[in-house]
Amino acid sequence: MPTTTILIINCSITVYEFGYDELTDDYKVVEIISPRSTCTISIYSVRRKCWKRLSDSPKSVDEYCYLVNGALHWEAFRKHNRERYDLPSSILSIKLSTEAYQELNFPQHQDQLSHDEQMDTRIGVLKDCLCVCFNYFFDRVQVWMMKEYGMKESWYEFASIPHILVSGDECLQRCVPPIWLFENDEMMTYNPREGKFKRYFDDEEWRKCNNIAPHKCFCGNLHNLIERP
């Protein structure tokens, strides 16, 4: 793959993603360079063997990317040198087939948030739909799903998961994330201390679980932990 002609300076954040375009039967590489408060976007086509530079975006992006509806998605920020708890302002979407980008808005819910409120925002994929998780520190996690891709009005709150106390210490709370979603929208959680799986329960029972010690979040396949009969 040939190199790009874009100058990369030391303070730049460079992100590369690789994807397959079913419409043109082509593999493509997306390069995003964020030297300041904007980002330069280029796409390399394996089939055409050349780079194409898109128009610059006035936002910088996060390093994590998710594929939904034939497009790659990143959290987009208004400034490059952002603080640790700065919230993303939108979602940057790059369509592989059209080689064009657009910005998708978060749920209307986020517009009402205070910049002083301690929380974290992460996008993801749930049931083949774009989703976003709002993690309110010491309180709860809200999961929103976009039912119709590209339509801001189609965002809806899928789940609200309260944080739990860790070892009875009110100053130390953790969110126990779901690791599996059933077809009927029920969720499953895993307690590594007891080595047990459990379906998601209501808020009242959830808050009684005050003996779960902090562990790293499990990432993997459920089949690796469950023995088949």
Secondary structure, DSSP 8 states (H G I E B T S, - for coil): ----S----TT-EEEEEEEEETTTTEEEEEEEEESSSSBEEEEEETTTTEEEE---BSSEE-S--EEETTEEEEEEES-SS--TT----EEEEEETTTTEEEEE---HHHHT--TTS-EEEEEEEETTEEEEEEEETTTEEEEEEESSTT-GGGEEEEEEEE-EEETTEEEEEE-----EE-TTS-EEEEETTTTEEEE---HHHHTT-----------S-GGGTS---
